[in-house]
Amino acid sequence: MPDVAVLDYDAVLAAVSPREAIDRTRDAFLRHRRDEWLMPAKVYLESAPHGDFRAMPALGGGLAILKWISSFPSNPARDLSTVMGILLVSDAETSEPIAMLDARSVTALRTGAVAPVAARALARADAATVGIVGCGLHGAWTARCLATDGYGPGVCCDPRPEAAAALANELGWSVGTREEALAADVVCCITPGAEIVVDTGDLRPGQHYNMLGADGPGKAEATIGAVAACTLFCDEWAQASHGGELTGAVEEGLVTRDRVTDLGAVLAGEAPGRADTGAVTLFDSTGLAIQDLAIAAAAVEAWREGRVQAQTVRL
């Protein structure tokens, strides 16, 4: 068996720029829409009361991946990251292991990258200002990717003033209240999903919301009423309707399948996006393995071309 590359957190981020992450993420949605990339359902393994593990496989572009990732909200109190895991890459033709990647960095990049992909497809053409609610790792990469794609200025909001200030200083944006962040053209909520951030009264005509934090059962960043009041889009209906921002409204019977459009269909030109400039669009992102595959493929390519260094192990 050949040596297997090991790309740590820093190596992954050095291998894949925000621009490349955005472009590869958009392409992943299109390839999945065309059935070129395959993605079985995400599997959750509860580790109550601490958190959960998730197994996420995908195949495409000559590669097969399995991301083994966790979400343990109490970890910061132990001086550990909330999200940790590993992503395995194999050759799809021979099954040979190729690489092991830090899953935390891959997840941060693909979470951030989908924000401008969705915004370009669903926000008003003249949308510019950004509101970031939640300035942790994923919130920071969401802001960086939006800035890379030309959005801004933005307002950074977080219960931890130092986190909001650090991100705002990095991008030349400002620190603000929740209300100020929710007044932007493009609003991104990237919180753990344990508390409501957006209510119906916060919605303003013409806004676009990227809901990025509620990625599992029992999580929500918006009230059911707020969700039901928007024009709705998601990354994948099966996943979003059972463990995403849409779930509560679906369970209450306020949102049905015919009211929600897959982002991939919009990107492929098979379905309309925003109906008019006054609509409030909401994209429910629960995180797809095809996005992880896109980032992993870019990282492996960078390693093979010698643009990034990696450790190697022999199994």
Secondary structure as UniProt FT lines:
FT   STRAND          4..7
FT   HELIX           9..15
FT   HELIX           18..33
FT   TURN            34..35
FT   STRAND          43..47
FT   TURN            48..50
FT   STRAND          51..60
FT   TURN            61..62
FT   STRAND          63..71
FT   TURN            73..74
FT   HELIX           75..78
FT   STRAND          83..91
FT   TURN            92..94
FT   STRAND          97..102
FT   HELIX           103..122
FT   TURN            125..126
FT   STRAND          130..133
FT   HELIX           137..148
FT   TURN            149..150
FT   STRAND          154..157
FT   HELIX           161..171
FT   STRAND          174..175
FT   HELIX           178..181
FT   TURN            182..183
FT   STRAND          186..189
FT   HELIX           200..202
FT   TURN            205..206
FT   STRAND          208..211
FT   TURN            217..218
FT   HELIX           224..228
FT   STRAND          231..234
FT   HELIX           237..243
FT   TURN            245..246
FT   HELIX           247..251
FT   TURN            252..253
FT   HELIX           257..259
FT   STRAND          260..262
FT   HELIX           263..267
FT   TURN            268..269
FT   TURN            277..278
FT   STRAND          281..284
FT   HELIX           289..304
FT   TURN            305..306
FT   STRAND          311..313
//
